[in-house]
Amino acid sequence: MSLTATQRAALTHATRPPGPPAFWYALGTAVRAIGSAMDKLGLGIMDSCGTNERLPIPTTGVKLNGKAPAYADAAFVAPSANLVGAVNLGSGTSVWYSSMVTGGKAACDIGDMSNVGDRSVVVDSIVGKNVCIGAGAIVKSATIGDNSSVGMGCIMNGGSMGSQSILVAGSVLPAGTTIPSGEVWGGNPAAKVGKVDDDDINGILAVADMTHELAKLHADEAWKDLALIEQEKGDYKRQSFRTPDFISFLRRDPGWVPLPTLGGQLSKMEIHSQTYLIK
């Protein structure tokens, strides 16, 4: 439950160990020092077999050839994603888990409100606005126009897509091939299979907006401070046993505000009403 600062201070005071705080501080300091000394002793005994556990160095943004990625205006960049070199992310963009965006031989620009799905790779490419790049897609040295969609698992190597065009999931676009605006291509090698209609365009824009909202939610959670994570863990644990029956036995209900849930967040964002599936 969300607690006010006063409520949290009162809770901390009520759960403190008995006795003077100075005693417990001194005891805790001594125990930590003993534990640290024992850890060093054990590591020395193990010699080369020992493992010194450390937090990994973040590699979300990596400088390459003197150029660093610029993503201050992005809605979300996953902690496990990698932005390498001359990468520019527009406003509201999102780069999802285990994906990689690289600007090496040429700058890699991702337009406003576009998204790069899980495990996708985008290299030296120009991506327009409101573009959805599906999970596991590979886009290299390509150009993609605004309001377009690259399906899951697609491969583009040197091709291009006009605005409001679609490359169907699992397709392979040969190098040097251009998909004209307003067309749907699919297959291996990809060829024209249809035309984009208004439902497709509205659907792509809706998915871009929905992904942007989800990105903000993930950004709040994925980059949360470790101390806050532990604090909320305790809050959720307390909330689990604060049932209506439990509250009825209390002399007075503190009136704590229930913590948000994923289901509640998705319902508020009307995710479940989204019926369009990108081809």
C-alpha positions as CSV (number, residue, x, y, z in Angstrom):
1,M,0.0,0.0,0.0
2,S,1.1,3.5,-0.6
3,L,2.0,5.1,2.7
4,T,2.5,8.7,3.5
5,A,5.9,9.8,4.9
6,T,4.3,10.1,8.4
7,Q,2.8,6.6,8.2
8,R,6.0,5.1,7.0
9,A,8.0,6.8,9.8
10,A,5.5,5.6,12.4
11,L,5.7,2.1,11.0
12,T,9.5,2.1,11.2
13,H,9.4,3.4,14.7
14,A,6.9,0.7,15.8
15,T,9.0,-2.1,14.3
16,R,12.4,-1.0,15.7
17,P,14.3,-3.4,18.0
18,P,14.0,-2.7,21.7
19,G,16.7,-0.8,23.5
20,P,18.8,2.3,22.6
21,P,19.4,2.7,18.8
22,A,23.1,3.4,19.5
23,F,23.5,-0.2,20.8
24,W,22.0,-1.8,17.7
25,Y,24.0,0.5,15.4
26,A,27.2,-0.6,17.1
27,L,26.2,-4.2,17.1
28,G,25.2,-4.1,13.4
29,T,28.4,-2.4,12.4
30,A,30.5,-5.1,14.2
31,V,28.5,-7.9,12.6
32,R,29.0,-6.4,9.2
33,A,32.7,-6.0,9.7
34,I,33.0,-9.6,10.9
35,G,31.0,-10.8,7.8
36,S,33.2,-8.8,5.5
37,A,36.4,-10.2,7.1
38,M,35.1,-13.8,6.8
39,D,34.2,-13.3,3.1
40,K,37.7,-12.1,2.4
41,L,39.2,-15.0,4.3
42,G,37.1,-17.5,2.4
43,L,38.0,-15.9,-0.9
44,G,41.7,-16.2,-0.1
45,I,41.3,-19.8,0.9
46,M,39.5,-20.6,-2.4
47,D,42.3,-18.8,-4.3
48,S,41.7,-19.0,-8.1
49,C,38.5,-21.1,-7.6
50,G,36.8,-18.2,-5.8
51,T,34.2,-16.0,-7.3
52,N,34.1,-12.3,-6.4
53,E,30.5,-11.3,-7.1
54,R,30.1,-7.7,-8.4
55,L,27.4,-5.8,-10.1
56,P,27.8,-5.8,-13.9
57,I,28.8,-2.6,-15.6
58,P,25.8,-1.1,-17.5
59,T,26.1,-1.3,-21.2
60,T,22.8,0.3,-22.2
61,G,24.6,3.2,-23.9
62,V,28.0,2.5,-25.5
63,K,30.3,5.0,-27.1
64,L,31.8,3.9,-30.5
65,N,34.3,5.7,-32.7
66,G,34.0,8.8,-30.5
67,K,30.2,8.9,-30.9
68,A,27.7,8.2,-28.1
69,P,24.0,7.4,-28.4
70,A,21.5,10.1,-27.7
71,Y,18.3,8.9,-26.1
72,A,17.3,11.5,-23.5
73,D,13.8,11.9,-25.1
74,A,13.1,8.2,-25.4
75,A,10.1,6.8,-23.4
76,F,11.9,3.6,-22.5
77,V,15.2,1.9,-23.2
78,A,15.3,-1.6,-21.5
79,P,18.3,-2.3,-19.1
80,S,19.2,-5.3,-21.3
81,A,19.1,-3.3,-24.5
82,N,22.2,-1.9,-26.1
83,L,22.6,1.4,-27.9
84,V,26.0,1.5,-29.6
85,G,27.6,4.5,-31.4
86,A,25.8,7.2,-33.4
87,V,22.3,6.3,-32.3
88,N,19.5,9.0,-32.1
89,L,16.2,8.1,-30.5
90,G,13.3,10.5,-31.1
91,S,10.7,11.6,-28.6
92,G,8.5,8.8,-27.2
93,T,10.5,6.0,-28.8
94,S,11.1,2.7,-27.0
95,V,13.8,0.0,-27.4
96,W,12.8,-3.2,-25.7
97,Y,14.5,-6.1,-23.9
98,S,17.6,-7.7,-25.4
99,S,17.5,-5.6,-28.5
100,M,20.4,-3.8,-30.1
101,V,20.5,-0.5,-32.1
102,T,23.9,0.4,-33.6
103,G,25.2,3.4,-35.5
104,G,28.6,2.4,-36.8
105,K,29.3,3.1,-40.5
106,A,26.3,5.5,-40.6
107,A,24.1,7.2,-38.0
108,C,21.1,5.1,-36.9
109,D,18.0,7.3,-36.3
110,I,14.7,6.1,-34.8
111,G,11.8,8.5,-35.3
112,D,9.3,9.8,-32.8
113,M,6.9,7.3,-31.2
114,S,8.6,4.3,-33.0
115,N,9.5,1.1,-31.2
116,V,12.1,-1.6,-31.5
117,G,10.8,-5.0,-30.2
118,D,12.4,-7.6,-28.0
119,R,15.6,-9.2,-29.4
120,S,15.5,-7.0,-32.5
121,V,18.7,-5.6,-34.2
122,V,18.7,-2.3,-36.0
123,V,22.0,-1.2,-37.6
124,D,22.9,1.9,-39.6
125,S,19.3,2.5,-40.6
126,I,16.9,5.4,-40.8
127,V,13.5,4.7,-39.2
128,G,10.6,7.1,-39.5
129,K,7.9,8.1,-37.0
130,N,5.3,5.7,-35.6
131,V,7.1,2.6,-36.9
132,C,6.7,-0.7,-35.3
133,I,9.6,-3.1,-35.6
134,G,8.5,-6.5,-34.3
135,A,10.3,-8.9,-32.0
136,G,13.4,-10.6,-33.4
137,A,13.5,-8.5,-36.6
138,I,16.8,-7.6,-38.2
139,V,17.1,-4.3,-40.0
140,K,20.5,-3.4,-41.5
141,S,21.4,-0.4,-43.7
142,A,17.7,0.2,-44.4
143,T,15.2,3.0,-44.6
144,I,11.7,2.8,-43.3
145,G,9.1,5.4,-43.9
146,D,6.6,6.8,-41.4
147,N,3.6,4.8,-40.0
148,S,5.0,1.5,-41.3
149,S,5.4,-1.9,-39.7
150,V,8.2,-4.5,-39.9
151,G,6.8,-7.8,-38.6
152,M,8.3,-10.2,-36.1
153,G,11.3,-12.1,-37.4
154,C,11.7,-10.1,-40.6
155,I,15.1,-9.5,-42.2
156,M,15.9,-6.3,-44.1
157,N,19.4,-5.9,-45.4
158,G,19.8,-2.8,-47.5
159,G,16.2,-2.5,-48.6
160,S,13.7,0.3,-48.0
161,M,10.1,0.8,-47.2
162,G,7.9,3.7,-48.2
163,S,5.5,5.4,-45.7
164,Q,2.5,3.4,-44.6
165,S,3.8,0.1,-45.8
166,I,3.9,-3.3,-44.1
167,L,6.4,-6.2,-44.3
168,V,4.7,-9.3,-43.1
169,A,6.1,-11.3,-40.1
170,G,8.9,-13.7,-41.1
171,S,9.5,-12.1,-44.5
172,V,13.0,-11.5,-46.0
173,L,13.4,-8.3,-48.1
174,P,16.3,-8.7,-50.6
175,A,19.0,-6.1,-50.6
176,G,18.2,-3.1,-52.8
177,T,14.5,-3.8,-52.9
178,T,12.0,-1.0,-52.2
179,I,8.5,-1.5,-50.9
180,P,6.4,1.3,-52.3
181,S,4.2,3.4,-50.0
182,G,0.8,1.8,-49.1
183,E,1.7,-1.8,-50.0
184,V,1.9,-5.0,-48.1
185,W,4.8,-7.4,-48.8
186,G,5.5,-10.8,-47.6
187,G,7.4,-14.1,-48.2
188,N,11.0,-15.1,-48.8
189,P,12.0,-13.4,-50.9
190,A,9.3,-10.8,-50.2
191,A,6.9,-9.7,-52.9
192,K,3.7,-7.7,-53.0
193,V,0.8,-9.5,-51.4
194,G,-1.7,-6.7,-51.0
195,K,-2.4,-3.0,-50.2
196,V,-2.5,-1.2,-46.9
197,D,-6.0,-0.1,-46.0
198,D,-7.3,2.4,-43.4
199,D,-7.7,-0.2,-40.8
200,D,-4.0,-1.1,-41.1
201,I,-2.9,2.5,-40.8
202,N,-5.2,3.1,-37.8
203,G,-4.0,-0.1,-36.3
204,I,-0.3,0.7,-36.6
205,L,-0.9,4.1,-35.0
206,A,-2.9,2.5,-32.2
207,V,-0.2,0.0,-31.5
208,A,2.4,2.8,-31.5
209,D,0.4,4.7,-29.0
210,M,-0.2,1.6,-26.9
211,T,3.5,0.7,-26.9
212,H,4.3,4.2,-25.9
213,E,2.1,4.0,-22.8
214,L,3.5,0.5,-21.9
215,A,7.0,2.0,-22.3
216,K,6.4,4.6,-19.7
217,L,5.1,1.9,-17.3
218,H,8.2,-0.3,-17.9
219,A,10.5,2.7,-17.5
220,D,9.1,3.4,-14.1
221,E,9.7,-0.2,-13.0
222,A,12.8,-1.3,-14.9
223,W,15.0,1.7,-13.7
224,K,13.7,1.8,-10.2
225,D,16.1,2.3,-7.3
226,L,17.1,-0.8,-5.5
227,A,16.1,0.7,-2.1
228,L,12.6,1.5,-3.5
229,I,12.2,-2.0,-4.9
230,E,12.8,-3.4,-1.4
231,Q,10.5,-0.9,0.2
232,E,7.7,-1.7,-2.2
233,K,8.3,-5.4,-1.7
234,G,7.4,-4.9,1.9
235,D,4.4,-2.8,1.0
236,Y,3.0,-5.4,-1.3
237,K,3.6,-8.1,1.3
238,R,1.6,-6.1,3.9
239,Q,-1.2,-5.5,1.4
240,S,-1.6,-9.2,0.7
241,F,-2.9,-9.9,4.2
242,R,-5.0,-6.6,4.5
243,T,-8.2,-8.3,3.5
244,P,-11.6,-6.8,4.3
245,D,-12.0,-9.4,7.1
246,F,-8.6,-8.3,8.6
247,I,-9.6,-4.6,8.3
248,S,-12.9,-5.3,10.1
249,F,-11.0,-6.3,13.2
250,L,-9.0,-3.1,13.4
251,R,-10.1,-0.4,15.7
252,R,-9.5,2.1,13.0
253,D,-8.6,1.6,9.3
254,P,-5.5,3.7,8.5
255,G,-6.9,4.3,5.0
256,W,-3.7,3.3,3.1
257,V,-4.1,3.6,-0.6
258,P,-3.8,0.2,-2.4
259,L,-0.7,-0.3,-4.5
260,P,-1.2,-0.4,-8.3
261,T,-1.4,-3.8,-10.0
262,L,-0.4,-4.7,-13.6
263,G,-3.9,-5.7,-14.4
264,G,-5.2,-2.4,-13.1
265,Q,-2.7,-0.5,-15.1
266,L,-3.5,-2.4,-18.3
267,S,-7.3,-1.8,-17.8
268,K,-6.7,1.9,-17.2
269,M,-4.8,2.0,-20.5
270,E,-7.5,0.1,-22.3
271,I,-5.0,-2.5,-23.5
272,H,-7.5,-5.3,-23.5
273,S,-9.8,-3.4,-26.0
274,Q,-7.0,-3.3,-28.6
275,T,-8.0,-5.8,-31.2
276,Y,-5.7,-5.0,-34.1
277,L,-2.9,-7.4,-34.9
278,I,0.0,-6.2,-37.0
279,K,0.5,-8.5,-40.0
